[in-house]
Amino acid sequence: MSTRKVRVAVNGYGVIGKRIADAIVAQDDMELVGVADVVSDWRIRVAVEKGYQVFGSTPEAVDQMRAAGITVAGSLDGLLKRVDVVADATPKKVAETNLQRYRAAGVKSIFQGGEKHSLTGHSFVAQANYATALGRDVTRVVSCNTTSIVRTLGALKDAGLLKRARGVLVRRATDPWESDHSGVMNTVVPEKSIPSHQGPDAQTVIPDLDVVTIAVVAAHTTSHLHAWSVELSRPATRDEVLAAFRTAPRIAFLKAAQGMVALNTTLEMMADLGRPRGDMWEVGLWEDSLMVMGNEAFYTYQVYNQAIVVPETIDAIRALTGVEKDGAASIAKTDRALGVTCEFVV
Ligand SMILES: NC(=O)c1ccc[n+]([C@@H]2O[C@H](COP(=O)([O-])OP(=O)(O)OC[C@H]3O[C@@H](n4cnc5c(N)ncnc54)[C@H](O)[C@@H]3O)[C@@H](O)[C@H]2O)c1
């Protein structure tokens, strides 16, 4: 393992980017050199307040930040000269326009799930394919829902228990801070086509997954809920299925018997646990309701969309830069630094 810290930039300091920035700061083998964005409002002022070096992602953004009295360290191009890798968390479609810029600067880059697999040619979930990302120039951390699918179905597959899986995803309408201007209300909207994109997207990480997903959007902001029906490769006991989930990283158990009965109660518990922003990085799987009947398993889980991809992004930084060759070691290191667990309370 190298002794020099990996120098990292975050471009796009929004819902995902600000969490990635904080998670980088929590790692002892990484240095957050700076964050870049195009806004000049409270969002980027908070970054200044935290002591982060702030850069303008475009020349206009630099000017606007300066005009707004924000202390700007320079432009994104200047930032790129000082880093080994950039985590791009700009919005869908914006991000793809940045790849050439990163390549020209000779900087490795990590994109998020809003981008297509074809942009990077590699899609990443640490527990499934860390090794194939080693030394690459670019990867994409798959979306929140896809990450959860790869974690859970990957766990069953690794235990030799998975034949095929069918899942229904109840998606949040919008992120909480955007609910003044976006999101459906008082309705549930089924996606127009089946499968929804998350099943095929999971196959970009584990190509031989037999998976179909159906998604609906519901009128809440409190994260996503998945309900799965899985055909196992053989009849199994409930304990065997639970053990498979327990063996995999970043799956933790919610217990209805202890009052963890809904999306909102989980979020309250995360806040009470003192987690940053009340984040849940784990898949929160309801232990009580896991049901196994012969060669079929049924279960529900919660995906906290705003945070689940953050530990994966930290591992992607280690994989691309090669500072840690062993995926399990990187996962353990990230999880220790953040406080990822498999039991929320004992
Ligand atoms: N929000 C989620 O729940 C979630 C979960 C998983 C993955 N993702 C993915 O993460 C990525 C970012 O999503 P988000 O929710 O954080 O978006 P966001 O809108 O919250 O944040 C995007 C940030 O990028 C900034 N930005 C816009 N144009 C820019 C430019 N040209 N250069 C630099 N910065 C620019 C915006 O000002 C904003 O601060 C997307 O690919 C998304 O699909 C989002």
The ligand as a Tripos MOL2 file, in Angstrom:
@<TRIPOS>MOLECULE
LIG
   44    48     1     0     0
SMALL
NO_CHARGES

@<TRIPOS>ATOM
      1 N1        -29.8610   12.0150   -5.7130 N.am      1 LIG1
      2 C1        -29.8100   10.7180   -5.6230 C.2       1 LIG1
      3 O1        -30.5680   10.0870   -4.8880 O.2       1 LIG1
      4 C2        -28.8050    9.9440   -6.4130 C.ar      1 LIG1
      5 C3        -28.5260    8.6390   -5.9800 C.ar      1 LIG1
      6 C4        -27.5480    7.9220   -6.6760 C.ar      1 LIG1
      7 C5        -26.9300    8.4580   -7.7670 C.ar      1 LIG1
      8 N2        -27.2500    9.7260   -8.1780 N.ar      1 LIG1
      9 C6        -26.5470   10.2540   -9.3500 C.3       1 LIG1
     10 O2        -25.5510   11.1640   -8.9020 O.3       1 LIG1
     11 C7        -25.3630   12.1790   -9.9020 C.3       1 LIG1
     12 C8        -25.5880   13.5420   -9.2560 C.3       1 LIG1
     13 O3        -26.9210   13.5670   -8.7670 O.3       1 LIG1
     14 P1        -27.3510   14.5290   -7.5660 P.3       1 LIG1
     15 O4        -28.6470   14.0110   -7.0880 O.co2     1 LIG1
     16 O5        -26.2420   14.7130   -6.6140 O.co2     1 LIG1
     17 O6        -27.6080   15.8790   -8.3490 O.3       1 LIG1
     18 P2        -27.7420   17.3520   -7.7400 P.3       1 LIG1
     19 O7        -28.5470   18.1120   -8.7050 O.co2     1 LIG1
     20 O8        -28.1460   17.2960   -6.3140 O.co2     1 LIG1
     21 O9        -26.2360   17.8710   -7.7550 O.3       1 LIG1
     22 C9        -25.5680   18.1840   -8.9330 C.3       1 LIG1
     23 C10       -24.6130   19.3230   -8.6570 C.3       1 LIG1
     24 O10       -23.8810   19.5870   -9.8510 O.3       1 LIG1
     25 C11       -23.8580   20.9880  -10.0430 C.3       1 LIG1
     26 N3        -23.6530   21.2800  -11.4780 N.ar      1 LIG1
     27 C12       -24.5650   21.5170  -12.4680 C.ar      1 LIG1
     28 N4        -23.9450   21.7380  -13.6360 N.ar      1 LIG1
     29 C13       -22.6130   21.6480  -13.3910 C.ar      1 LIG1
     30 C14       -21.4570   21.7810  -14.1990 C.ar      1 LIG1
     31 N5        -21.5250   22.0550  -15.4940 N.pl3     1 LIG1
     32 N6        -20.2400   21.6210  -13.6170 N.ar      1 LIG1
     33 C15       -20.1290   21.3460  -12.2770 C.ar      1 LIG1
     34 N7        -21.2070   21.2190  -11.4680 N.ar      1 LIG1
     35 C16       -22.4250   21.3590  -12.0200 C.ar      1 LIG1
     36 C17       -25.1890   21.5020   -9.5100 C.3       1 LIG1
     37 O11       -25.1170   22.8710   -9.1870 O.3       1 LIG1
     38 C18       -25.3450   20.6220   -8.2640 C.3       1 LIG1
     39 O12       -24.7380   21.1910   -7.1220 O.3       1 LIG1
     40 C19       -26.3360   11.8290  -11.0270 C.3       1 LIG1
     41 O13       -25.6660   11.0030  -11.9460 O.3       1 LIG1
     42 C20       -27.3980   11.0270  -10.3300 C.3       1 LIG1
     43 O14       -28.1070   10.1710  -11.1920 O.3       1 LIG1
     44 C21       -28.1580   10.4810   -7.5120 C.ar      1 LIG1
@<TRIPOS>BOND
     1     1     2 1
     2     2     3 2
     3     2     4 1
     4     4     5 ar
     5     4    44 ar
     6     5     6 ar
     7     6     7 ar
     8     7     8 ar
     9     8     9 1
    10     8    44 ar
    11     9    10 1
    12     9    42 1
    13    10    11 1
    14    11    12 1
    15    11    40 1
    16    12    13 1
    17    13    14 1
    18    14    15 2
    19    14    16 1
    20    14    17 1
    21    17    18 1
    22    18    19 2
    23    18    20 1
    24    18    21 1
    25    21    22 1
    26    22    23 1
    27    23    24 1
    28    23    38 1
    29    24    25 1
    30    25    26 1
    31    25    36 1
    32    26    27 ar
    33    26    35 ar
    34    27    28 ar
    35    28    29 ar
    36    29    30 ar
    37    29    35 ar
    38    30    31 1
    39    30    32 ar
    40    32    33 ar
    41    33    34 ar
    42    34    35 ar
    43    36    37 1
    44    36    38 1
    45    38    39 1
    46    40    41 1
    47    40    42 1
    48    42    43 1
@<TRIPOS>SUBSTRUCTURE
     1 LIG1         1 GROUP 0 **** ****
